[in-house]
Amino acid sequence: MARGAAADSFTARQRKAVYRARTAMRRSAVDYFRGGGSDRLALAGLLLTIPAITWGTIVSAVWFSPTALVLPIVAGGLLLRPASLLCLYAVAAAALIVESVALGPYADGPARVTPGTVLVVAACGFFGLLIAQFRARVGVPWRRGGTMLFDLRERIRVQSALPRLPQGWHREMALRPAGGQSFSGDFVVAARTNGGRTLEVVLTDVSGKGMDAASRALLLSGAFGGLLGSLPPHGFLPAANGYLLRQDWDEGFATSIHLVLDLDSGDYELLSAGHLPALQLNAGSGRWEEKAAEGPLLGVYDAAQFDPVKGTLRPGDVLMLFTDGLVEASGRDISEGIDRLTGEADRYVALGFEGAAWHLIEAVAKDVNDDRALLLLCRRP
């Protein structure tokens, strides 16, 4: 019995040791790809290329030029830390001296080491150092920086996707950032609550535009997505307002509109935080009606109240939510922009609004240097 217990204890210690070793290896790998690991391997590889290029220049100057030393320096700017890059640059400078001595002062053609060659290598070293310092400050290596931004963009896109609706309803969303960028200050979060019988949609316009507002929009979209459905509908905007106030941003305000729609009856409530009114198309009269709720901007002052406005979507009706980038322009009143938007939307009344959101943005605000978002919700006749 004692031997069996000892054997089991020894096996357990072995398993713990193996687990700790695997964990340490995983952490070191993760730290390396995040920029926190050692760059000795990359430095050693790049240091070996410098004598190889120097030897090639001395032996065959036709195929190897002294300016080829910029290649490991540029690669070092993408791979190494600033201190390691300075070491690499010092070795490259020594290689230039060796080449100039070995080739002699009377070398001609591509083998000649001129002051221009030295300036090119020095300039590449300077720009490489700037790149390395930027990466060190951000903390994201070039191998994963683009991947991380792509992942963030896709997560925002997935989070902004509208949930599936029951038969008889159609929904679509179009978002176009300013300047053709991938990130926007406008975002949407949506969820089906109350056992799937209620649709809640929040369209938010963060102060700023494009990349200037992208980081705040990303943070707010995650926070709003967690609040939506976790609180009663009338408690969402007060909670969102308190969240923005706690951030204490210099430019921390936002406008938002919250739609709470009963998918069985078509009854809805709109709560607004300084946002533009929604537009509802009445299928019976063929006219667009503004649905404006009262409420201050998010992140301005505490204990704000948001008064809802109620309505009903009957068969054939359309509800349109949008941000100010669609209707606001310098030298033009917002009411004129809304009239232009409704005028373009009238063209889809007879044909149906499937695929209309993107075309409406193209028609009314194609060249506007602002974030534009449009959400269409239709109840089929």
Disulfide bonds with the S-S distance in Angstrom:
none
